[in-house]
C-alpha cells in the first residue's frame, strides 16, 4: 500500500466520521444556543435546563438520522472491502 493510498483512506475515514457525527453535533449546538438565549433572557441559571434537553435532542437526531448514518458507514465499509480485495487480487 503506497503512501497516497494510505492518505486517501485516512481522508475517507475522517470524512465518514464527520458526516456520521455532524447531525448530532449540529443538533446539540442549536439546542444549546436556544437554551442559552432562553437562560440569558429569563436569568434562570439551572444546569439541568441546559443538559437534559440536549440529551433528548441528540437522541432524537440519532433516531431521525440513523438511516443516513448507516448508509455513510456502509459505504465506507464497502469501499474498504473493495480496497482490500483489489490489493490482494
N, C-alpha and C positions, 0 to 999 in steps of 0.2 A: 504494500500500500504506500503510495507516494505521499509526499508532504501536502500536495494540493488536494488529494482525496481526503486526507485527514482534516484539513481546514474546511473543506466543503461539508464533510459530515458533521463537524462540530458546529458550523454555522447553521446547518439544517436543524440540529438538535436544539440549539439555543432559540431559533425562531419558533420551533414547535412548542417549547416550554413557554415562551412569551405569548404565543397565540392561545395556548390552552389555559393559561392563568389570567389573561387580561380581562375576561368578562367579570370574574370575581373581584379583581383588584379595582377595576373601574367602578363597579357597584359599591364597594366599600368606601372608595374616595368620595363618590357622590353623596352617599348616605351620611358619611362623616361630615361633609361640608354643610349639608342641610341641617343636621343636628347641631353643629357648631353655631350656625347662624341663629337657630332657634334658641340655643342656650344664651347667646350673647344678647338677643333682644329681650328675653324674659328674665335674664340674670339668674337662671336656675343652674347651679353647678353640681349636678348629680352625676357621678361617674357611670352608674349603670344606665343612665339615659343615653350615653354615647355607645356603650359596649353592646348591650342586648340587641338593639335594632340593627347594628352592623352584622352581628352573627346571623340573625334571621334573614337579612337581605342577601348575605353571601350564600347561605344555604339555598335560598330561593333561586339565586342566579345559577348556582351549581345544578339545581334540578332543571332549570329552564334551558341552560346551555350545554347540558350533558351530551346531547347528540352532536353538537359542534365539536366539543372536546374529544369525544370518542372518534369522530372522523379524522381529526387532526392527528391523534395518537396512532390510529390505524394506518393512516397514510405514511407517517414516519416509519412505523414498524415494517410495512411492506417495502418501502424504499431501502431500509437497512437489509432486509432479507434478500432483495434483488441484488444489492451491492455485494453481499457475501456470496451469493450464488454465482454472480458473474466473475468474481475474483477467484473462485475455486474451479470454474469450468474452463 
